[in-house]
Amino acid sequence: MDCRVVVEAAVPVYDVGNADEAVRIAISKTGEMLNPDLNYVEIDMRERSCPHCGDEREPAFIAADEGLVALELEMTVFNVERTEHAARIARKEIGQRLEDIPLDVLEVEVIDTDTTEEDDTEEAAEAEEPIEEELDLDVGLDEGEDDVLPEFEDLVDEER
């Protein structure tokens, strides 16, 4: 099974004047730390809200020209047996590159690959049919020249 894992990161930034600048710097800083090894991780600012009243808050907290920015890092983990395993893999892979940045797994979503594999197989079969009909494999061969190329097994036996 494949899973989409979303991890929250608290990224510190320095010498910033406002929340927008802090978010831009945090995304840039995080991208530099993840690339080129994890260039498939999507980085986005985290939407925060007050736990008591539900009011929307900026993703960055600024004090004395220093800030702490909440970012969401999303990646897909392939071939896992459980969602807990996917969460551990994502947290480890991201955490190795983001030193001293706390991470928290927010969401693990199973990606339904069964229907897409069946659709891809059907599309591939449909795409192959017209090609097979158009090919004329006997072009340029006389009746006695069918065995021009040796069989695969013969080539393997010759190598041994």
Protein Blocks (a to p, Z undefined) as FASTA:
>chain_A
ZZddddddddddehifbfklmmmmmmmmmmmmmpmklmmbccdddddddfklopacdfbd
ceehiacdddddddddehifbfklmmmmmmmmmmmmmghiacddfbdcdddfklmmmmmm
mmmmmmmmmmmmmpcfkgoiafklmmmpccfklmmmmmZZ
